[in-house]
Amino acid sequence: MRNNTPVILIFHTILIILVQLLVLNNILIFNKVHPYLYLLVILFLPVGLNKITILIIGFLTGLAIDIFSISYGIHTIASTLIAFLRPFILSGITDIDEESKNALPGIRFLGIQSYLTYLLIIIFIHHLTMYMLDAGGFRDFFYTIFKSFFSTFVSALVIIIYELALLFKQSEPR
């Protein structure tokens, strides 16, 4: 997403949410996990975006998924939590200066190692929160941890494939 104007970001947000709702919510891997591409909406917001705006976007994204998935708020809570933690995690992984305020935290900006760290931490926190809420707390704790790890891997793989497809598309000669 080289061009991160608001119109492009809104278009990508709507497209990603539609793909999540119409395609990915119907895919169940090993009868256990769904891949969650919609986390891209929160993960790839510009680095210097206002924290309140990030929280609002996280809340609304989770709410949209909850409404159309009938999941009673677990996506809203998990998405709002990662939207809250995102600036802290990003600042712990990379230095953010004035020049990088409009950068999108992808492979190009963070580099592969920092990108994977960022991606895996955020996705794992999201999934652990969501599955703990779904389980009703610490009931089935080890199963929930296992499911969170496995789901993190699946979602990260889908997100990486999506971003690599965008990178290859952007590098094609016009």
N, C-alpha and C positions, 0 to 999 in steps of 0.2 A: 504494500500500500504506500507507494512513493508519494502520491498526491494525497495529503491528509486534510484537504479542505472539509469543512463541515458537511457539505452536500455528499461528498464521496464517502465520508465516515457513516453518515446516516444510511446511505444506500447499502453499504457493506453490512451494517447492523441489521437492517431489515432482511437482506439476503441470508445472512448467517442464521438468524432466528427462524426464518422460513425453512431452511435446510434442516435445522435441528428438529422443528416440529413435524415437518412432512416426511422426512427421510430417516434421520438418525434416531428419533424416538421409536421408530418401528424396527430398529435393529437391536437384537438382544444377543450378546456374545456369550457363549457357554451358559446360556440361560441365567446369567448373573448381572451383566453390566451393559449399559448403553454408552456409546461414545458421546461426549459432550463438547461439541464444536462451539456452542454459544459462548463459552468462556473467552473466546477470542475478542468478543465485544469489550470486555473489561481488560483483558491482558494487553491489547494493542492500542489503547488510548494513548494520546501523546504524553510524553514523560512529564512535561511541565503543566499539565492540566490541573486546574483548581481541585482541591481535595473534596469539596462539597459537590462539585459537578461529577466527579468520579463516583461518589457515594450514590448520587441520584441515578446515574446511568446504571450502576450495579443493581440498585433496588429495582428499577423499572425493567431491566433485562430479566432478572430473576422472576419478577412478577408476571411478565409476559409468558415465560415458560410455565410457571405454575398455573396460570389461568387456563392455558390451552392443554396442559398435561394433567390437570386436576390433581396436583400434588401438594395442595394444602400448605404452601408457604415454605417448604424446605429449600427450594431453589432460591427464593427471595432472601431467606436468611443467609444461606451459604454464599450467594453472590454479593450481598451487602457486606459480609465479613471480608471476603477477599478484596472488594473494592476499598474497604477501610485499610487493610494491611498492605495493599499494593505499593503505595508510596514508600513505606518503611522498608519493604523487601527490596524494592528497586534501589533505594539509596544505600542499602547494605551491600548490594552487588556491584554497583557502578557509581562513578562520580557524575553528578548531574550539574552542568554549568549552564550559563545563560544561552550559549550557542546550541545546546542540545534540548532546550525546552520543548521544541516542536517535533522532536524525533519520536518515532514509534519504536517501542522496545522489542524489536525483532532481532533476527540473526545478524543483519547488517550492522545495527547499532550496538548490540551487546557483545557480539562475538559468540561463537558456538558454545563455549563452556559456561559463560555467564547466562546465556539465553536458556540453556537446558536447566541450569540451577533455578532460575527465575520461574520457568515454566513448571517444573516438577514441584517446587515448593507451593506455588499458588494452586495448582490443580489438586495436589494432595490435601491441602487445607480445605479446599472446597468440597472434595469428595468425602473426606472424613467427617466434616460437619454435616453434610447432607445425609450420609448413611447412619451417623449416630442419631440424628433427629428421627430418621425413618425407623430405626430400631427401638426408639424410645429411651435412649440413654446408653448405659454401659452393658445392657443385655446383649449377649452374643458378641462380646468385645473383640475376641480374636478373629472371629469371622468377619466382623465389620472392618477391622484393620486389614485383613487379607483382601477383602472386596475393594477397599479404598486404594490399596497398592495396585491391584490388578486394573481397576478402573482408571487410575491415574496413568498407567502405562498406555492403555488403549486410547484415552482421550488425548494424551500428549502425542501419540503417533498420528492421530487424525489431524491435530493442529499443525504438527510439523509438515505433514504432507500438504496441507492447505497452504502453509506459508511458502514452502518450496515451489509449489505450483505458481504462486504469485511472483516469486523471484524469477523463475524461468520465463514467465510471461513478460515481465518487465525488461528482461535482458534480451528479448527477441528484437532483431532489427525491424524498424518500421518502414 
